[in-house]
Amino acid sequence: MTDERVLTWQVTESGGQETSWVELGASRLSARGEALGTSPRSYRLTYQLETAEEFVTTRLRVVAQGAGETRRLDLRRTAEGWTVDGVPRPDLADALDCDLGLSPLTNTMPIRRHGLHEGPGRHRFLMAFVAVPELVVHPSVQTYTHLETTPDGARVRYESGDFASDLSVDCDGLVVDYPQLGTRIRAERTQYR
């Protein structure tokens, strides 16, 4: 049996919304989603995300449509390293995760991998960050710190450069509230065989 969650966030930073259909297992995640934004300009974005064991990204495919333009991204991680649209990216060699800009979903992988939704820890990561809606990929150093366990999950501090935000996550490590980015407004769970 597969447990799928349908999550919707009001994304204040983009002036829009994101809905993601997430299949979350004990050590893997797959998702497909759609986001609409109006800032920095109007866009529609669709994505498909796959991870391997330990929530390590294997592939992120994204299509962004704006006024008169469509952009595509195929970001992959294999044993040989990362590629962006088939071009090797050795600057991402130490990264295990992608981070899709303006999306609360991709914070889940490092939180789950290190159990930061369940207990203490502080971890620094290199991420393959995808700027939205441009779909440009660059390395990004990020730190996640478990702050406290709450009745509904946990609070985890996210830091990158001079930016910091204390995320509220549910018991599964999925973002409920990301101050300055967005808030989850709906969560549904479906089960099918």
Secondary structure, DSSP 8 states (H G I E B T S, - for coil): -EEEEEEEEEETTTTEEEEEEEEE-SS-EEEEEEEEE-SSS-EEEEEEEEE-GGG-EEEEEEEEEETTEEEEEEEEEETTEEEETTEE-GGGTT--EEEETT-SGGGHHHHHHTTTTTS--EEEEEEEEE-TTT--EEEEEEEEEEEEEETTEEEEEEEETTEEEEEEEETTS-EEEETTTEEEEEEEEEEE-
